[in-house]
Amino acid sequence: MVYISQEGEVNVEIYDIMGRKVGKESFSHPGGEYRFKWKEEHSGVYFFKFKIKDTSTYKGEEIIKKVVIF
């Protein structure tokens, strides 16, 4: 789960422990709590980089979450 503080366009990049990009997704979100599901999950450690762009002010934020999948 990640908390997205603003409404906007969200781009998610998924990296494995070696730093290789293994997936990406884009979607619009109204702001608030977001629970993500990754369809290609395999056991391991992954980093999810969320880039949020507020479409009304063009400001943005970046959130990085570490996820361990068993």
C-alpha positions as CSV (number, residue, x, y, z in Angstrom):
1,M,0.0,0.0,0.0
2,V,1.1,3.5,-0.7
3,Y,-0.4,6.9,0.2
4,I,-0.7,9.3,-2.7
5,S,-1.2,12.8,-1.3
6,Q,-2.6,14.4,-4.4
7,E,-4.9,13.7,-7.4
8,G,-3.0,13.1,-10.6
9,E,-1.4,10.9,-13.1
10,V,0.7,8.1,-11.6
11,N,3.5,6.3,-13.4
12,V,4.9,3.2,-11.6
13,E,8.2,1.6,-12.5
14,I,9.2,-1.7,-11.0
15,Y,12.8,-2.7,-10.5
16,D,14.3,-5.9,-9.3
17,I,17.1,-6.1,-6.7
18,M,19.7,-5.8,-9.4
19,G,18.3,-2.5,-10.6
20,R,16.7,-3.8,-13.8
21,K,13.3,-2.4,-14.8
22,V,10.9,-5.4,-14.8
23,G,7.6,-3.6,-15.2
24,K,5.7,-0.4,-15.5
25,E,2.1,0.9,-15.2
26,S,0.3,4.2,-15.6
27,F,-3.1,5.3,-14.3
28,S,-5.0,8.2,-12.9
29,H,-5.7,8.3,-9.1
30,P,-8.0,10.6,-7.1
31,G,-5.4,10.8,-4.2
32,G,-5.4,8.9,-0.9
33,E,-4.6,5.2,-0.2
34,Y,-3.6,3.0,-3.1
35,R,-3.2,-0.8,-2.9
36,F,-1.4,-2.1,-5.9
37,K,-1.4,-5.6,-7.4
38,W,1.4,-6.6,-9.7
39,K,0.3,-9.4,-12.1
40,E,3.9,-10.6,-12.9
41,E,5.0,-11.1,-9.3
42,H,7.7,-13.7,-8.6
43,S,9.5,-14.3,-5.3
44,G,12.1,-11.7,-4.6
45,V,12.8,-8.1,-3.6
46,Y,11.4,-5.3,-5.8
47,F,11.4,-1.5,-5.7
48,F,8.3,0.3,-6.9
49,K,8.9,3.9,-8.0
50,F,5.8,6.0,-8.0
51,K,5.9,9.3,-9.9
52,I,2.8,11.4,-9.3
53,K,2.0,14.4,-11.5
54,D,-0.7,16.8,-10.2
55,T,-2.5,17.7,-13.4
56,S,-4.0,21.0,-12.0
57,T,-0.7,22.5,-10.7
58,Y,1.9,20.5,-12.6
59,K,3.7,19.8,-9.3
60,G,4.9,16.3,-8.6
61,E,6.2,13.9,-6.1
62,E,8.2,10.7,-6.1
63,I,7.6,7.8,-3.8
64,I,9.8,4.7,-3.7
65,K,8.6,1.5,-1.9
66,K,10.5,-1.7,-1.3
67,V,8.4,-4.8,-1.6
68,V,9.4,-8.4,-0.7
69,I,7.3,-11.1,-2.4
70,F,7.4,-14.7,-1.0
